[in-house]
Every structure is written in C-alpha cells, then in structure tokens.
Amino acid sequence: MVQTIHAQDITLEQLQENFGLQLTTDRQFFPEWQENLPSLTDEEKRSLERVRSNYFNLVNRRPLLEEGVKMVILSPLLDLAGFFQPPFSIRTETSVEISAKDNDLIVRGRIDILVVQNRLWILVIESKSTKFDVMEALPQALAYMLKDSQNNKPQFGFLVNSREFVFVKLQKANVPIYGRSYALSIDRENELEQVLAALKYIGNFSY
C-alpha cells in the first residue's frame, strides 16, 4: 500500500527513512550563511536598525502575531535583499498547519511558504497564542526542498518565526545531504545584519 504523508505531518525521521536524508555538520558544506558575506551599506544598516526598533516597539506591548511577522520583519528583509526586483520572482505555496500543547490546550499555528526562483524556500511560522520554535518548520522545509530539487543544484531554506532565523542547505545527489545554521536572533547585536548579508549572498545562487 502506498503511504501518503502530508508535508505538515512529516518528521525528520521519516525523511531519513524514506529519502535517505542525512545531516552534515561539516562547516565546508554550508559556508554561504557565514563566510565571504557582502558588506552592507550604511543605508542598509540604518534600515535594519529601523526593523529592530519596530520589532521591539511591538513586542514590548504584545506578542507579534499573525501577519506581523511578515509585515514587520520578513518583507523589509526581502526588499533589502533585492528579491522583489528582477531577476528574482516569488511565488506562494499552500500554507501548512501546525499545532502544539500549551497548558493542556491545543494551540494551532501555520507555516506560510514563499519560494524565490525555485531555489530558496522561505517558511514563516505564525501563531496567535504561542511562539513555536523556529525549528518546527525544518521538516516541512526539507520535504519541499527534496520535492523541488533539480539537476543536483543546491536548494536553500530560510526559516523565520517572530525573532529567530535559520538557514538550510540541501544537496540532492545519490544521498541527499543537508546542513543548517544555528538560530540567528534579532535580539542579538549584529545578527540581523548577518541574516541580510546571507540572504543577499544566497540570492546569487538562485538564478
């Protein structure tokens, strides 16, 4: 019997068993998120400071909910990275649902998925009542990246919740291998700058 597994239900263990997916911690496999990054202009740095200021102004009042993640954090980053301009194009995939227990209540959220040039998968976690760990989106990201990988070219993922960012790289060869960054945080000095620089650098691989 053929078993169908929906993207929102997939686990890393199932990806390993069904696709042979393997994690590598070899630093040389995924240098794109931290080495030889482009320098940011003073204007770009000022724009990022405004993003951080907007973020802290909002979260000091209430949790950053629903569309706020994309509106306040993600959209400015994509704009500064140049992804709204040629030669880039962005398409939207179907959202997937996620849930977790919070004080004996089932709390539901969703993961919205954007794709840049079929090579960079952006997964945005949104929730009304709890903050899902950014790594909640990793299995879904890898499932989509495995499905769409072509010509053995590397695929990249960018996972975002309200304050953290994780980069993922997948190389689909005889054995698909992936690596990931640690979670960069908007709360830590200069890490938002690293996020933007890495997006710009990875963008060069997307066309």
N, C-alpha and C positions, 0 to 999 in steps of 0.2 A: 504494500500500500504506500502510495506517495504521501509524505507528510508535508503539509504546508505550514510554515511558520511566518507569522506576520512580523514586520520589522519592529513593532513596538514591544513584541514579546521575546525577541531574540536575546540570547545571552552570549557572553564571550566563550563560555564552554561549548555551546552549540556551534559557534563559528569555528572553533578549533576542531571539533569532531567532524563537522560536515565539509569544511573547506580546507582543513589543514593549516588554518591561520596560526602564525607564530609571532609572538612579541620579541623584538630585539632591543637590547639596551646598549648596543654598540653606538657610541657617540658619532662615529663616522657615517652611520646610516642616515641620520636625520640632522645635519648641521644647519638646515635652512632657517630654523627658528631662532638661532642664536649666534651664528658666525657670518662674518662678511656682510653684515646688515647695512643698508644705506643710511647715511646720515640724514637727520631730519632738519628742515629749515626752522628758523626762529618762528616763522608764522605757523608752521605745523605744531611746534611745541606749545605755542600760545593757544592754539585751537584745542589741543589735548588738555591743557590746564582748564579751559572752559568746560570741557566734557566732565572732568573730575569734579569741578565746582558744582556743575548742575547735578551730578550724581549725589554728592554729599548733601547738597541742599534738600534733595528729595528724600533720601533715605533717613535723614535726621528727623523727618516729620512722620513718615510711614514707610512700610516696605515698598520697594519698587515693584509694581505689579504689571501683569499682562503686557500690553503694548509698550509700556515704559522702557523695557529693556532694549527693544529695537529702536525706539524713538530717541532715547537719551544717549545710548551708548553705541549700539551697533551701526545705525545709519551714519553718524558722523565718522566712524572709523572707515566704513566702506567708501564714503565720499573722499576722505583724505587719502585713501589708498588708490583712488582713481578708478574704482570698479563701476562707477556709474557713467564712465566715458568710454568711447571706442579705444581699443578694440574689444573691450570687455562687454559681456552681456550676462544678465542674471535672470534665472527662471526660478519659480517657486514650485516645490514639490508638495505633495499632500502632507499635512501635519500628522503626527502620531501622538497617541495619548500615553501618559504615564501616571502611576498612582503610588502612594506610599502611606503608611500608617503614621498618624500624628496624634498622640494622646488618645489612642483607640478609635480615631476617626480615619476614614479613608479620604485622603486628600489627593485630588486629581490635578494634573497639570498637562501641558502639551509641549511637544518639541516641534517648532517650526523649522522648515528646511529650505535653504536657499542654495542655489548652485551657480557658481561662476565659471563660465566657459567649459562646463562639463568636467572640470578638473579640481575645483575647490568646493568642497561641501561645507556649508555653514549651518550648524544646528544650534538653535536658540531655545533654551529652556525657559518656559514661562509658567508661573503658578500663582494662584491667588492667596493661598493660606500657608505655604511653607516654602522654604528655599531648598530645592533639590540640589544635591551635589552635582557639579558640572560633569562629573564622570558618568552620570546617569545616561548621558547621550552617546557615550563611546560605542556600545554595541550597535546601536542604530546607525551611527555614522559609518562604522566599518561594513555593515551589511549593505548600505547604499553604495559605498565606495567599491566593494567587491563586485556588485552587480554591474556597475558602470565602467569599470576599468577597461581600457582599450590599449592594444599594441604594447603592452607591458610598460606603458608610461606611468610614472608615479602619480598617485592621487593624493590630495591633501584634504584634511578636515580641520575645521575651526569650531570649537565648542564654546558656547557662551552661556553663562547664567547672569544673574544680576551684578556680579562683581568679579568673576573669575573667567579665565580664558585658557584653553588647552589646544595646542596644535597637534595634528596627527598626520603621519605619512604612511601610505600603503604602497608597496611594490608588489604587483601581482606577476609572479613568474611561475616556475614549476611548483614552488611552495610560496604562497603569499605571506609576506612579512610586513609587520607594521611597527612603527616606533611612535612615541609621543613625548611631548614636552611635559615638564611639571606644570602645575596650575599657576599661571601668572595672575596677579591680583591688582585691581585698580586701587586697593588700599596701600600698596607698597610703592615707594618712590621710584620713578623711572620705569616701572614695568609696563605701564600703558604705552610709553614711548617704544619699548621693545616690541609690544604687540603690533603697533602700527608699522614699524620698520620690517617686522617679519611678514606682515601681510603684503607690503609692497614688494618684498623680495620674492615671496612665493608666487605673487601675481605674475612674475616674469616667466614662471613655468606653466602658466595657464593658457597660453595661446601658441 
